[in-house]
Each structure stands twice: as C-alpha cells, then as structure tokens.
C-alpha cells in the first residue's frame, strides 16, 4: 500500500447555499504536515460536525473509490468525497476501529466511519446521495493522529489490524443512530472509538 493522493481544501460556497464548506478537496503536490488536527492548511468550516482530534484525517481506499467510479459512471478524482488521503489497495469494508496506518513517522488510528450529510449530497448534486452512500455500506474512514509528521504521495503505508474484537466500517454505518445489544455495545466500547460515539453509547445505559 502507498499514499496515492493527499487532499486539502479552501472554504467554498455550495451553489444555492449561504454557508461555506471545506468539502471541496483537491490533490496537492509535495509534502504536507499532519498534526493532531489533521493536514495543516486544510479548511474545516463547521467544527461542530467536522474535524477535531478524533476525525483529524479522513481516509478513502482506492479499491472503494474505484467501485464508486463505476457506480458514478466515470473516473473518480481524488478529493471528490472530501477525503484527505487516498491509500492504494485498500477496501474500506476491510477496515475496523482501532486499525492503524503507519506512513513514515506518522501513525493514524481509525476511530469511526464517515456519516453522510446534506452538505455531502449538495456537493454530489444528488439529493438522494445520503441514502445511496449509506446503502452502499462502504463509508470513508476517520482517524486520529497518534503521531504526526510529514507525508507526501507515494509514501508506503503499513496497515495493522486492531488486535481486539472487530467493529467494521460497514457495521458502524449500518448501526448509526440505532440502539445496540449489550454485547455489541460492549464490543464497541472496547475499541478506541470516536469520543462522541463513546459518549453516546455510555449515555444510553
């Protein structure tokens, strides 16, 4: 595996919307610094729902994006979904909470899956895209930065699976907003899951 693209964005206004968003990402040339908040220089406009230490870097696997390219009827351009990093040979469905990606001195730890929103649907110019993305069950991957550093396209990536019980990206998107069984709740909480989801799971009982 290797980094195929690193993507950042500037605040831009969606057609017909009054607010600006950082969802429009574009592949960058050269090295990018990654710190605890993600890629330095990347725009995060709505910090209530985006960014933060437990979703600092948004990763997409190339195998998943190839699938979306076929679904969307054309080649997929890096950054289209608002991702920060594209990793070659990776299928999002194979990724679990607690998995780690090591690239040079950088260590990323998976915390959660991407949940689609109205801004995403507007970006894709498809009002039904939230349902389409959810039904596909191939959500993007949010990571916290365990150790920062400098990254650039072409760097090799090591994917190390979480040693505990698995909580997959497809499972996360399918169970989002639903009450879990006690066994599943315990399994979720045993993984290094996003702090907001952890708080929700702890508050339910």
Helices and strands as residue ranges (DSSP letters): E 3-9, E 12-13, E 20-21, E 25-27, E 32-35, E 38-39, G 53-55, E 57-61, H 62-72, E 85-87, G 92-94, E 100-103, E 106-113, H 118-123, H 129-136, E 141-147, E 149-151, E 158-160, H 169-175, H 182-190, H 195-203
